[in-house]
Amino acid sequence: MGFAKYIIMFREMRRRKQELSKEECIDILVNEPRGVLALLGDDDYPYSLPMSHVYTDGKIYFHGAMKGHKNDAIKRHDKVSYCVMGKGVKTDWWYTFKSVIVFGRIKTISDRDEKIDKLTCLGDKFFPTHEDTVNEIDRLLDKTEVFEITIEHMSGKIVKEK
């Protein structure tokens, strides 16, 4: 009995003229602080929630509590999407913004040193000083889960609402 090789297919963007380059997508992931994580929740209902993230080493990381709806959904199904939207520009006649959607697999980081490393990346993005980051990690490390999204597909586009 052989094993079938599965090829993951993602849709191509319909409006190709609006497509962002990979570099533009990464720039949004690096510079924007928040996105919306979409999971398969209870009774297979979509469950999405806003998250603060950091993009580093080609992956997306965020932290959260060690129990709850998000954790249960991740344990049941590791496929996720994550959407990040840029600030945009509003003029008198239209609004222009860029967004990125990532599809990937999520997991919990269990290695303590890696967990500290990724929490440091997160903290240094959001806290005023590195000392603040270290203090928060020391205080909350054993109460905090760190999640990693390995990106399987990423697309971005610019939208001009007229």
Disulfide bonds with the S-S distance in Angstrom:
none
